[in-house]
Amino acid sequence: MNRLWLCLLTLVLPASFAHSQEVYKINTKAQWETWTYPVGAVDLRGDGSIRPVKFEQPFNAAPSSPLFTHELKKIKEQRGGVWKAGSNAADAPLIIDDDTTTYWKPNQDDPLDTWWLEIDLGRMVAVKEVRLHFPDEEGARPLRALRVFGSDGKFQSITDDVFLFNLIGGTTKRNEETFLSYPVAFGEATKRVLSFGQPAEDTDVSTAFAPTQYIRIIADVKSEDAALAEVEVISFGQNIAQGTAARGGIIDDQGKERAPKIIDGDVNTFWEELNWSETGQFIAQWRWDLGAVFWINRVIFVAFQETTTWGRPRILRHRLLGSAGELKPSGDVDFDVLFDFPAPGDWNNPEPITYLMQPYRPLRYLEMIFGGSSSGAMAEAVVVPTGYVAEVELRSDFLKIDDSPKVFRTLEWDADLPPGTQILAQTRSGSGLDEGNTYYHRKGHEVTEDEYNALKKQWKGDIVPYIRPSADWSGWSNTYLFSGQEFLSPSPRRYVQFRVLLKSDSPAVAPTLKGLRLNYTDSFLNGALGQVTPNEAQVGQPENFTYVLQPDFKSGDKGFNRLRLNTPSQAAAESVVIRVADAEVEPVSLALLPDSLVVELSQVVRRQEVEIDLQVNVFANPYLFSAFVGHTDEMEFWQQVDPAGRAATTVFLPEVPASESLLDKVAISPKVLTPNGDGIGDHAEIRFAVLKTDAPIAVDIYALDGRQVGSLAGGRSSDGYLVYTWNGTNDEGQRVPPGIYVCRIQIDAQAAVQNLAQIINVAY
């Protein structure tokens, strides 16, 4: 019977604990819509899943025309679409509805000179082809003769909306076809193409195009039931330049605010930079953050000419750089050169320039550097991606999990992850939010509330409300590498914020995130605060510390009877003393590990102060003593203890910042190695401490002639020192001849490589 009850308890107890676990889910479209993400870079689906957008090539720019607006001479905001039609204007929009079964029919009673219409693409498009689709059914037949014209949208009048149109193509005989296609390539003689690498199979490497905003179609003869079903305006791909700001990106020309004109879709605005006082220098003129990482197929720059630009349109000698977002040790973006300066005699100051990326490059940042006294003038930039977005970041709002603090256990996600794709996550947590207002002077700078109230009415700017994390919020956690990983931010807390990265290493695949789950439970305590004394120590020297834990108990809290304290080295067993409410207690168990100690108490602690005395060696500056409380009923879970104040649980090593060396306390014992198998002096032990860095370490043995004899293996010992051993053999396991050898310790830190050499003698 007792055995039966034991089995029942084994089965029932874990289930009751699991039942107490709660889940915060994010798996609906409405929830994702509250997150911050690059607009147009992710697809929020009706089933609650989210995936990076896929960019197809080629791209028909006509159906999306109504999504764009621009300014004309006489109209402040003109929306794209079929904006003019000489006949049957009501049905004219049907030619760009992406449906070849609908059509526009000019009125048979209208004169021939009204049988025309005009499409405003809403922005400049790098157009390579215009395709016309016609119906051929009872009551609707193809137009029998027509011409197609295009214009880049450049104003030809100071006061009126007048544009110059170029002939794209037209019929030369009676048309009986339901499909006509005309390449767009006027002005090709002034263009320049710069190609990188070898194209992948089935890659479009064509480069002929014309900057185009308006398409005009004119019927040259009247015919019975004449109709036009659809007009496709084909570009190499979708231009993501105009969506930069919506994605959270920016193009910055060192605060001059002229560079955004090259991504506004309007060839009448431009960016130009003159540097007459800096002739001959290479000057970074602008930096462009696209807002996400895309697989870029091509970049096009279109030149501009106006009275402020001498000579014909041109883009002068320059260097184009790009980056997917990798950082230098300094924290700056690490750029690669995509295109370098050509020889001066080989540069003909072209109008448009096309850069072909072969194979496609993952890019988030572009930068342009010009050499000489002027940059020329650029009207528009076109950036064409292909395939799925390479890397996109999603960020949640500050999410309130509960009114009372909860212990966040694990973070899970449901996802489809094809080979080559990845989902990474980070979290931060806190218990409060600060609300208030930010006050602005009319000139745009921020002022205090008192300063704002003292301003005259005409100088008062906007009052912008804010909600921001309170002081107790953590920074972003380390990255979660897999679903179900233990929660990495502090808890218990009331709020959490998520940051999720969707990545792929190929434009052909993308991850699909179906939902996030945060598993949490009630906390053992409402909270717990910790403090360590003293707050200073010497590098690698045994030091006595006292860690004090003060519980914050509220009615209903379970309390704790387990405590884990992370340590810089294994605590000396004889030094550990535990007190509860100032009374020394004997623990049920005490585990001393190289990086922590774990205590099980004989009583459940709810309100009493707990103190732990211990002796350890400290090597890291600063070192944070992290503590956690737990309960024997839930052995797998721990609740974090918060510092009682700023740096309350941090120990500093004052001598470390002043030291230029990364190595300290290097010792080799014995100095004379006698590897003859008698158990005395058979191994040399190399011990040392590393300061300021966790960079890779190599310990190698060299002969005096410079030959490397062997590479040593080692690791951190229980006292925190790094220990490597040598048994007098080379890398092949053969004993080395007697003599003098050099032990070299090398640290490959980001700032510099540091070496230290010591002598080891070998004798038999």
C-alpha positions in Angstrom: 0.0 0.0 0.0 2.8 2.4 0.9 4.5 1.7 -2.5 1.1 2.4 -4.2 0.7 5.8 -2.5 4.3 6.7 -3.3 3.6 6.0 -7.0 0.5 8.1 -6.9 2.3 11.0 -5.3 5.0 10.7 -8.0 2.4 11.0 -10.7 0.1 13.7 -9.1 2.6 16.2 -7.7 4.2 17.3 -11.0 0.8 17.6 -12.6 -0.3 20.0 -9.8 2.8 22.1 -10.3 2.3 22.2 -14.1 -1.3 23.3 -13.5 -0.1 26.3 -11.5 1.9 27.5 -14.5 0.3 30.2 -16.5 1.0 31.3 -20.1 1.0 34.7 -21.8 0.4 34.1 -25.5 1.0 36.3 -28.6 -0.5 34.5 -31.6 -3.1 36.8 -33.2 -2.8 39.4 -36.0 -4.3 42.0 -33.7 -1.5 41.4 -31.1 1.3 41.6 -33.7 -0.2 44.9 -35.1 0.6 46.6 -31.7 4.3 45.7 -32.2 6.9 47.9 -33.8 8.3 46.5 -37.1 9.5 47.8 -40.5 6.3 48.6 -42.4 6.2 46.6 -45.7 8.9 44.2 -44.6 6.7 41.6 -42.8 3.5 39.9 -43.7 1.0 39.7 -40.8 -1.4 36.9 -41.7 -4.9 36.3 -40.7 -4.0 33.0 -38.9 -1.8 35.0 -36.5 1.5 34.0 -38.0 4.1 36.5 -39.2 6.8 36.1 -42.0 9.2 38.4 -43.8 7.8 39.7 -47.1 8.9 38.3 -50.4 9.9 40.7 -53.2 9.2 39.3 -56.7 11.0 40.3 -59.9 10.0 41.8 -62.2 7.5 44.2 -60.6 4.3 45.8 -62.1 4.2 49.3 -60.7 0.8 50.3 -62.1 -1.6 48.6 -59.6 0.1 50.3 -56.6 0.0 53.8 -58.1 -3.0 54.9 -56.0 -0.9 54.2 -52.8 1.4 57.2 -53.7 0.8 60.9 -53.5 3.0 63.8 -54.7 2.8 67.6 -55.2 2.1 69.3 -58.5 2.3 73.0 -59.4 -1.5 73.5 -59.1 -2.4 70.5 -56.9 -1.0 70.2 -53.4 -1.6 66.5 -53.1 -2.1 64.4 -56.2 -2.8 60.7 -55.8 -1.4 58.3 -58.4 -3.6 56.3 -60.7 -5.3 57.0 -64.1 -5.5 60.7 -63.5 -6.6 61.8 -67.0 -8.8 60.3 -69.7 -10.3 62.0 -72.7 -13.2 59.6 -72.9 -15.1 57.4 -70.4 -13.1 58.5 -67.4 -15.3 56.5 -65.1 -13.9 53.2 -66.4 -10.3 54.3 -66.9 -9.0 53.0 -63.5 -9.9 49.5 -64.7 -6.7 49.4 -66.8 -4.5 49.2 -63.6 -6.7 47.0 -61.4 -4.5 43.9 -62.0 -7.5 42.2 -63.7 -7.4 41.5 -67.4 -11.1 40.6 -67.5 -12.1 44.2 -66.9 -11.5 47.0 -69.4 -11.8 50.6 -70.5 -13.8 51.4 -73.7 -13.6 54.9 -75.2 -17.1 56.2 -76.1 -17.8 55.5 -79.8 -19.5 58.9 -80.1 -16.5 60.8 -78.8 -14.0 62.2 -81.4 -10.7 60.4 -82.0 -8.7 63.1 -80.3 -10.4 62.2 -77.0 -9.4 58.5 -77.2 -6.5 58.7 -74.9 -5.7 58.3 -71.2 -2.8 58.9 -68.9 -1.4 57.0 -65.9 0.3 58.7 -63.0 2.5 56.1 -61.3 2.6 58.4 -58.2 6.4 58.3 -58.1 9.3 57.9 -60.4 9.8 54.3 -61.5 12.8 52.7 -63.3 10.6 51.3 -66.1 12.0 48.7 -68.4 8.9 47.6 -70.3 5.2 48.6 -70.9 2.8 45.7 -71.5 -0.7 46.2 -72.9 -3.5 43.6 -72.6 -6.7 43.8 -74.7 -10.0 41.9 -74.6 -11.1 40.0 -77.6 -14.8 39.1 -77.0 -18.1 40.2 -78.2 -18.5 43.9 -77.4 -14.8 44.4 -76.6 -12.0 44.2 -79.2 -8.3 45.4 -79.1 -7.4 48.9 -80.0 -6.3 48.7 -83.7 -3.7 51.4 -83.7 -2.0 53.2 -80.8 1.1 54.9 -79.5 2.6 54.8 -75.9 4.6 57.7 -74.4 6.4 58.1 -71.2 7.6 61.1 -69.1 9.9 61.2 -66.1 7.7 63.9 -64.4 10.2 66.8 -64.7 8.3 70.1 -64.8 8.7 72.0 -68.1 7.0 75.1 -66.8 7.4 77.2 -63.7 3.7 77.6 -63.2 1.9 74.8 -65.0 1.9 71.0 -64.8 3.6 70.4 -68.2 5.8 67.4 -68.8 8.0 66.3 -71.7 6.9 62.9 -73.2 9.1 60.5 -75.2 7.8 57.9 -77.5 8.0 54.4 -76.0 6.4 52.4 -78.9 3.4 51.9 -81.0 1.7 49.9 -83.7 2.9 50.0 -87.3 0.1 48.0 -88.7 -3.5 47.1 -87.8 -3.4 45.4 -84.4 -5.1 42.0 -84.0 -3.2 40.9 -80.9 -4.5 40.8 -77.3 -1.0 41.5 -75.9 1.6 44.1 -76.9 4.9 44.8 -75.2 7.3 47.7 -75.6 10.8 48.0 -74.1 11.5 51.3 -72.5 15.1 52.5 -73.2 15.2 56.1 -74.2 18.3 57.9 -73.1 20.5 54.8 -72.9 23.6 56.5 -74.3 24.1 58.5 -71.1 23.9 55.6 -68.7 26.6 53.7 -66.9 26.4 50.1 -65.5 28.7 48.7 -62.8 28.5 45.0 -62.2 29.8 43.0 -59.3 30.6 39.2 -59.4 28.9 36.5 -61.5 25.1 36.4 -61.8 23.2 33.4 -60.5 21.2 31.2 -62.8 17.9 32.8 -64.1 19.0 36.3 -62.8 17.8 39.3 -64.8 21.0 41.2 -65.8 19.2 43.6 -68.2 19.9 47.2 -67.4 17.9 49.2 -70.1 15.3 51.5 -68.5 14.0 55.0 -68.3 13.0 57.0 -65.2 9.2 57.3 -65.7 6.3 58.6 -63.8 3.6 59.2 -66.5 2.4 56.8 -69.2 0.2 58.3 -72.0 -1.6 56.0 -74.4 -3.2 57.4 -77.5 -5.5 55.6 -80.0 -4.6 56.5 -83.6 -7.7 55.2 -85.2 -11.3 54.6 -84.1 -12.6 51.1 -84.3 -15.7 49.3 -83.3 -15.8 48.0 -79.7 -12.3 49.3 -79.1 -11.1 48.5 -75.5 -8.0 48.3 -73.4 -8.0 45.7 -70.5 -4.8 46.3 -68.6 -1.5 48.2 -68.6 1.5 46.8 -66.9 4.4 49.1 -66.1 7.3 46.7 -65.5 10.3 47.6 -63.4 13.2 45.4 -62.4 11.7 45.0 -59.0 10.0 46.9 -56.2 11.8 50.1 -55.2 12.1 50.1 -51.4 13.7 53.6 -51.2 10.5 55.5 -50.6 9.5 53.3 -47.7 12.6 54.1 -45.7 11.0 56.3 -43.0 8.0 54.0 -42.6 10.4 51.1 -41.8 12.1 53.2 -39.2 15.1 53.9 -41.4 16.7 57.2 -42.3 19.0 58.8 -44.9 21.2 61.4 -43.3 23.6 63.8 -44.9 25.2 65.0 -41.6 22.1 66.8 -40.5 21.7 69.0 -43.6 18.3 67.3 -44.4 18.8 67.4 -48.2 19.4 63.7 -48.8 15.8 62.6 -48.2 15.0 64.3 -51.5 16.6 61.3 -53.4 14.0 58.9 -51.9 10.8 61.0 -52.3 9.9 59.6 -55.7 10.0 63.1 -57.3 12.6 63.9 -60.0 12.0 67.6 -59.4 13.7 67.6 -56.0 17.4 66.7 -55.7 20.4 66.3 -53.4 23.6 68.2 -54.2 26.7 68.8 -52.2 29.5 71.3 -52.9 32.7 71.2 -51.0 34.9 73.9 -52.5 37.0 74.3 -49.5 37.9 70.6 -49.3 39.0 69.9 -52.8 40.5 66.5 -53.3 39.4 65.0 -50.0 37.2 61.9 -49.7 34.1 63.0 -47.9 31.3 60.9 -46.6 28.2 62.7 -47.9 25.3 60.6 -46.7 24.5 57.4 -44.9 21.3 55.4 -45.5 19.6 53.0 -43.1 17.0 51.0 -45.1 15.3 49.9 -41.8 15.8 46.1 -42.4 18.3 43.8 -44.1 17.3 43.0 -47.7 18.9 40.9 -50.4 19.8 43.7 -52.8 19.8 43.0 -56.5 20.6 46.4 -57.9 20.9 50.1 -56.9 20.2 52.9 -59.4 21.0 56.6 -59.0 19.4 59.1 -61.3 21.2 62.4 -61.9 19.5 65.8 -61.9 20.2 69.1 -63.6 19.0 72.6 -62.6 20.5 76.1 -62.7 22.5 75.4 -59.5 24.4 72.5 -61.3 26.9 73.5 -63.9 27.2 71.5 -67.1 24.9 68.6 -67.9 23.5 66.1 -65.4 26.2 64.1 -63.7 27.2 62.1 -60.7 30.9 62.6 -60.0 33.6 60.2 -58.9 32.6 58.4 -55.8 32.7 55.3 -53.7 29.6 53.3 -52.7 29.8 51.3 -49.5 27.4 48.8 -47.9 26.8 46.8 -44.8 24.3 44.3 -43.4 24.7 45.8 -40.0 27.9 44.3 -38.7 29.7 46.5 -36.1 33.3 47.4 -35.6 34.8 47.1 -32.0 34.1 50.8 -31.7 30.4 50.2 -32.2 30.3 51.9 -35.6 28.8 50.2 -38.6 31.4 48.1 -40.5 31.1 49.0 -44.2 32.5 47.0 -47.2 33.4 48.9 -50.4 30.8 47.9 -53.1 32.2 50.2 -55.8 35.5 52.1 -55.8 36.7 55.1 -57.8 37.4 54.3 -61.4 40.4 55.9 -63.2 39.6 59.6 -63.8 39.9 59.1 -67.6 37.4 56.3 -67.5 34.6 58.3 -65.8 32.2 60.1 -68.1 29.9 61.7 -65.6 26.8 59.6 -66.5 23.3 60.5 -65.7 21.8 57.3 -64.3 24.1 54.7 -62.8 23.1 51.1 -62.2 25.0 48.9 -59.8 24.3 45.2 -60.3 24.9 43.0 -57.2 25.9 39.5 -58.4 25.2 37.4 -56.4 22.7 39.3 -54.3 24.0 41.0 -51.2 22.4 41.3 -47.8 22.4 45.0 -47.1 20.8 47.4 -44.5 23.2 50.3 -44.8 24.5 52.3 -47.8 27.0 55.1 -47.7 28.3 57.3 -50.5 31.7 59.0 -50.4 32.8 61.6 -53.0 36.3 62.7 -53.8 36.9 66.1 -55.2 35.2 69.5 -54.8 31.6 68.5 -55.8 29.4 65.5 -55.7 27.1 66.3 -58.7 23.4 66.2 -58.2 21.1 63.2 -57.6 17.4 63.3 -58.2 16.3 59.8 -57.2 17.7 56.6 -55.8 16.2 53.1 -56.6 17.0 50.1 -54.4 15.7 46.8 -55.7 15.5 43.7 -53.4 14.8 40.2 -54.3 13.3 37.3 -52.4 12.4 37.3 -48.8 13.7 40.0 -46.5 17.0 38.8 -45.1 16.6 40.1 -41.5 13.8 41.9 -39.8 13.4 43.0 -36.2 10.0 43.0 -34.3 9.7 44.8 -31.0 6.7 44.6 -28.6 5.3 47.3 -26.5 5.7 47.2 -22.7 3.4 44.2 -21.9 1.8 44.0 -18.5 1.7 40.3 -17.5 -0.1 40.8 -14.2 -0.8 43.3 -11.4 1.5 41.4 -9.1 5.1 40.3 -9.9 5.4 36.9 -11.6 8.3 34.6 -12.0 8.9 34.2 -15.8 10.0 30.7 -16.4 10.6 30.0 -20.1 10.1 31.6 -23.5 8.8 29.4 -26.2 7.8 30.0 -29.8 6.0 28.0 -32.6 7.6 28.4 -36.0 8.4 27.0 -39.4 12.1 27.1 -39.8 13.3 25.9 -43.3 17.0 25.1 -43.5 19.0 28.3 -43.5 16.5 30.3 -41.4 16.6 31.3 -37.8 14.5 33.0 -35.1 16.4 34.8 -32.3 14.8 36.6 -29.3 15.7 38.9 -26.5 13.7 40.2 -23.5 13.8 42.9 -20.9 11.6 43.2 -17.8 10.5 45.6 -15.2 7.8 46.4 -12.6 6.7 49.9 -13.5 6.2 52.5 -16.2 6.7 56.3 -16.0 4.1 58.5 -17.7 4.5 62.2 -18.4 4.9 64.9 -21.1 7.8 66.1 -23.1 7.7 69.9 -23.8 9.1 71.5 -27.0 10.0 75.1 -27.9 8.5 76.3 -31.2 12.0 76.0 -32.7 12.0 72.3 -32.0 14.3 71.8 -29.0 13.1 70.2 -25.7 12.5 72.4 -22.7 11.4 71.7 -19.1 7.8 72.1 -18.0 8.7 75.2 -16.0 10.5 76.7 -19.0 7.6 75.8 -21.3 5.1 77.5 -18.9 7.2 80.6 -18.9 7.2 81.0 -22.7 5.0 83.4 -24.5 2.2 81.6 -26.4 3.7 82.1 -29.8 6.9 80.3 -28.7 5.2 77.3 -27.3 5.7 74.1 -29.3 4.1 70.7 -29.0 3.5 68.8 -25.8 4.1 65.1 -26.4 3.0 62.5 -23.9 5.3 59.6 -23.2 5.2 56.2 -21.5 8.7 54.8 -20.7 10.3 52.2 -18.5 10.9 53.0 -14.9 14.3 52.8 -13.4 14.0 49.2 -12.4 13.8 47.9 -16.0 16.7 45.7 -17.1 18.6 46.1 -20.3 18.2 43.6 -23.2 19.0 40.0 -22.3 21.4 37.7 -24.0 19.9 36.1 -27.1 17.5 33.2 -26.8 18.8 30.6 -29.2 16.0 28.0 -29.0 12.4 27.7 -28.0 11.8 26.7 -24.4 15.0 28.3 -23.1 15.0 29.5 -19.5 13.9 33.2 -19.2 17.0 35.3 -19.2 15.8 38.7 -17.8 15.2 39.5 -14.1 12.0 38.2 -12.5 9.7 38.4 -10.7 8.4 41.4 -12.6 5.1 42.7 -13.8 6.1 43.8 -17.3 8.1 42.3 -20.1 9.2 43.5 -23.6 10.2 41.2 -26.5 12.6 41.8 -29.4 12.5 39.1 -32.1 14.7 38.7 -35.1 13.6 36.7 -38.2 16.7 35.8 -40.3 17.6 33.8 -43.3 20.8 33.1 -45.2 19.1 32.9 -48.7 16.6 35.0 -50.5 14.6 31.8 -51.3 13.6 30.9 -47.8 12.2 32.7 -44.7 11.1 31.7 -41.2 7.4 31.9 -40.2 6.7 32.8 -36.6 3.3 31.4 -35.5 3.3 32.6 -31.9 5.2 33.4 -28.7 4.5 31.9 -25.2 5.9 33.2 -22.0 5.4 30.6 -19.2 5.2 32.1 -15.7 4.2 31.2 -12.2 3.5 32.9 -8.9 6.7 34.0 -7.2 8.1 32.4 -4.0 8.2 36.0 -2.6 6.8 39.3 -3.7 10.5 40.3 -4.0 13.9 39.9 -2.5 16.8 42.3 -2.2 20.5 41.5 -1.8 23.7 43.3 -0.8 27.3 42.3 -0.6 30.2 43.6 1.6 32.9 44.6 1.1 32.5 46.2 -2.4 36.3 46.1 -3.2 38.9 43.4 -3.5 42.3 42.6 -4.9 42.7 40.6 -8.1 42.9 36.8 -7.4 43.4 37.3 -3.6 41.2 35.3 -1.2 38.7 37.8 0.2 35.9 37.3 2.8 32.5 38.5 1.8 29.1 38.7 3.4 26.0 38.4 1.2 22.8 39.7 2.9 19.3 38.7 1.5 16.2 40.6 2.7 12.9 39.0 1.6 9.9 41.1 0.6 7.0 38.9 1.8 3.3 39.4 1.2 0.3 37.3 2.3 0.0 34.2 0.2 3.7 33.9 -0.7 5.2 30.5 -0.4 8.6 31.5 0.9 11.9 29.7 0.1 14.2 27.1 1.6 16.8 27.0 -1.1 19.3 29.7 -2.1 21.8 29.8 -5.0 24.6 32.4 -5.1 26.8 32.7 -8.1 30.5 33.2 -7.2 33.7 34.2 -9.1 35.4 31.0 -7.9 34.6 28.1 -5.7 34.1 29.2 -2.1 36.4 27.8 0.5 34.3 25.2 2.5 35.6 26.3 5.9 34.6 29.9 5.2 30.9 29.3 4.6 28.6 30.4 7.4 24.9 30.8 7.1 22.7 32.9 9.4 18.9 33.3 9.5 17.6 36.2 11.5 21.1 36.6 13.0 21.2 33.0 14.2 23.7 30.7 12.7 22.1 27.6 11.1 23.3 24.3 9.8 22.0 23.7 6.2 20.4 20.5 5.1 22.8 20.5 2.2 25.6 22.7 0.9 26.9 22.3 -2.6 30.1 24.2 -3.5 30.7 24.5 -7.2 33.4 26.3 -9.2 30.9 29.1 -10.1 28.3 29.0 -7.4 27.1 27.6 -4.1 23.7 26.1 -3.5 22.1 25.9 0.0 19.1 24.0 1.2 17.8 25.3 4.6 15.9 23.2 7.2 13.2 25.9 7.4 11.1 27.9 5.0 12.1 31.6 5.1 9.5 34.2 4.5 10.4 37.4 6.3 13.7 36.7 8.0 17.0 38.2 6.8 19.5 35.6 5.5 23.3 36.1 5.6 26.0 34.1 3.9 29.7 34.5 4.8 32.2 33.1 2.2 35.7 33.4 0.9 36.4 33.6 -2.8 38.9 35.0 -5.4 37.6 37.7 -7.7 39.0 38.2 -11.2 36.4 40.1 -13.2 36.0 43.8 -12.7 33.3 44.5 -11.9 31.9 41.3 -10.6 28.2 40.9 -9.9 27.1 38.5 -7.1 23.8 37.1 -8.5 21.5 35.3 -6.1 18.3 33.3 -6.5 15.8 31.7 -4.1 13.9 28.5 -4.6 11.9 25.8 -3.0 12.3 22.0 -2.7 8.8 21.6 -4.1 10.0 23.1 -7.4 13.6 22.1 -7.7 13.9 23.3 -11.4 12.8 26.9 -10.8 14.7 29.9 -9.3 13.5 33.4 -8.5 16.1 36.1 -8.9 17.2 38.4 -6.1 17.5 42.1 -7.0 20.3 44.4 -5.8 19.2 46.5 -2.8 20.6 49.6 -4.5 22.9 50.7 -7.3 25.9 48.4 -7.3 24.8 46.9 -4.0 25.8 43.4 -5.1 28.8 44.4 -7.2 32.5 44.1 -6.2 35.1 46.2 -7.9 38.9 45.7 -8.4 40.4 49.2 -8.1 43.8 48.1 -9.5 42.5 46.7 -12.7 41.5 49.9 -14.6 44.9 51.3 -14.1 46.7 48.2 -15.4 47.6 48.1 -19.1 48.2 44.3 -18.9 45.5 41.8 -19.6 47.6 39.1 -17.8 48.3 39.0 -14.1 49.8 36.7 -11.5 51.5 34.3 -14.0 53.2 31.4 -12.3 54.9 28.2 -13.6 55.5 25.3 -11.3 57.9 23.6 -11.4 60.4 25.7 -13.3 62.3 22.6 -14.2 60.2 19.8 -15.8 61.5 16.3 -15.4 59.0 14.1 -17.3 60.7 10.7 -16.6 57.5 9.1 -15.1 58.6 8.9 -11.5 55.6 11.1 -10.4 57.8 14.0 -9.4 58.0 17.0 -11.7 56.3 15.1 -14.5 54.0 18.0 -15.3 54.5 21.8 -15.4 51.5 23.9 -14.3 51.0 27.3 -15.9 48.6 29.5 -13.8 47.5 33.0 -14.5 44.6 35.5 -14.3 43.1 37.3 -17.2 41.8 40.9 -16.7 39.3 43.0 -18.6 38.5 40.5 -21.3 37.1 37.1 -22.1 38.9 36.9 -25.4 40.3 33.6 -26.8 43.5 32.4 -25.1 46.3 30.3 -26.6 49.1 28.7 -24.5 51.9 27.3 -26.7 55.4 25.8 -26.2 58.3 26.9 -28.5 61.9 25.8 -28.9 64.5 28.4 -28.8 64.9 28.4 -32.6 61.2 29.5 -32.9 59.6 26.2 -33.8 56.3 25.6 -32.2 56.5 22.4 -30.2 53.0 22.0 -28.8 49.7 23.7 -27.9 48.4 23.2 -24.4 44.9 22.6 -23.2 43.5 24.0 -20.0 40.7 25.8 -18.3 39.5 27.6 -15.2 40.3 25.9 -11.9 38.0 25.9 -8.8 39.9 29.0 -7.4 39.2 31.0 -10.5 42.7 30.9 -12.0 43.3 29.6 -15.5 45.5 26.5 -15.4 47.3 24.8 -18.3 49.6 21.8 -18.0 52.5 20.5 -20.0 53.9 17.0 -19.7 57.0 17.6 -21.8 55.7 16.1 -25.1 55.1 17.7 -28.5 51.8 17.7 -30.5 52.6 14.1 -31.7 52.9 12.9 -28.2 56.7 12.4 -28.3 59.0 13.5 -25.5 60.9 16.7 -26.3 64.7 16.7 -25.9 66.1 18.3 -22.7 66.7 22.0 -22.9 65.2 25.4 -22.6 61.7 26.1 -23.9 59.5 29.1 -24.1 55.9 29.1 -22.9 54.0 31.8 -24.7 50.5 33.0 -23.4 48.6 35.0 -26.0 45.3 36.8 -25.6 43.6 37.8 -28.9 41.5 40.8 -27.6 39.6 43.1 -29.9 41.7 46.1 -28.9 45.0 44.4 -29.2 46.9 41.1 -29.1 48.9 40.7 -26.0 51.7 38.1 -25.4 53.7 37.0 -22.4 56.6 34.5 -22.5 58.1 32.5 -19.7 61.0 30.0 -19.6 60.5 26.3 -18.9 63.5 24.0 -18.5 63.2 20.3 -19.4 65.7 17.8 -17.8 65.8 14.0 -17.5 
